């Protein structure tokens, strides 16, 4: 099981890390962060599709073609955890060594969007305060790590739940065909 966790977790982590770092670099260069969330979450789902591959591989090659929902969920969550951790480490390296001014640029983008939204001064003021608070929190390594995990862990949890539901397979009872 450990082999599957690390193999598919590392593949997934490499894909999401590479995609995330490339997209952040592109957004940073062009100075436009619109659409980056959609691209980011799409990349997460695609990269975390290796949870399915890893659980299916374990079920079919190492577990005699059967796996319980709980075991499939556990395996999926562990694969996701490896991928998420790689993502957090990659973002920490990128942020701290290559784009340490990311939060300044992103905050400016958020404020500009708020100002151009035509919403009330109170809304704009709230956005400015929220951007300043995020910049301040991001300076703390614990908050930085928590926020970064919060970007990807929910996707890993959802993918793991779906995979466990799809791949659970009980042993055939006497004379009955196993259900997929």
Residue pairs with C-beta under 8 A, 6 or more apart in sequence:
1 58
1 62
1 75
4 54
4 55
4 57
4 58
4 62
4 75
4 79
5 54
5 75
5 78
5 79
5 82
6 82
7 54
8 50
8 51
8 53
8 54
8 57
8 79
9 50
9 54
9 78
9 79
9 80
9 81
9 82
9 83
9 86
10 82
10 83
10 86
11 50
12 47
12 48
12 49
12 50
12 51
12 79
12 80
12 82
12 83
12 86
13 47
13 82
13 83
13 84
13 85
13 86
13 87
13 90
14 86
15 43
15 46
15 47
15 50
16 43
16 44
16 47
16 48
16 83
16 86
16 87
16 152
17 86
17 87
17 89
17 90
17 91
19 43
19 46
19 47
20 40
20 43
20 87
20 90
20 91
21 90
21 91
21 94
23 36
23 39
23 40
23 43
24 36
24 94
24 99
24 102
25 98
25 99
27 33
27 36
28 99
28 102
28 105
31 105
31 109
32 109
33 106
33 109
40 151
41 155
44 152
44 155
44 156
45 155
45 159
47 83
48 80
48 83
48 155
48 156
48 159
49 159
50 79
50 83
51 76
51 79
51 80
51 156
51 159
51 160
51 163
52 159
52 163
52 166
52 167
54 75
54 76
54 79
55 67
55 72
55 75
55 76
55 79
55 163
55 164
55 167
56 167
58 67
58 75
59 65
59 66
59 67
59 72
59 167
59 169
63 71
64 171
65 169
65 178
66 169
66 170
66 171
66 178
67 75
67 167
67 168
67 169
68 168
68 170
69 164
69 165
69 168
70 164
72 163
72 164
72 167
72 168
73 160
73 161
73 164
76 156
76 159
76 160
76 161
76 163
76 164
77 156
77 157
77 160
79 160
80 153
80 156
80 157
80 159
80 160
81 156
83 152
83 156
84 149
84 152
84 153
84 156
87 148
87 151
87 152
88 145
88 148
88 149
88 152
91 148
92 144
92 145
92 148
95 102
95 144
103 134
103 135
103 138
104 135
107 131
107 132
107 134
107 135
110 127
110 130
110 131
111 124
111 127
111 128
111 131
113 127
114 123
114 124
114 127
114 128
115 124
117 123
117 124
137 143
137 144
137 147
138 144
138 147
169 178
169 179
169 180
170 178
170 179
171 178
172 178
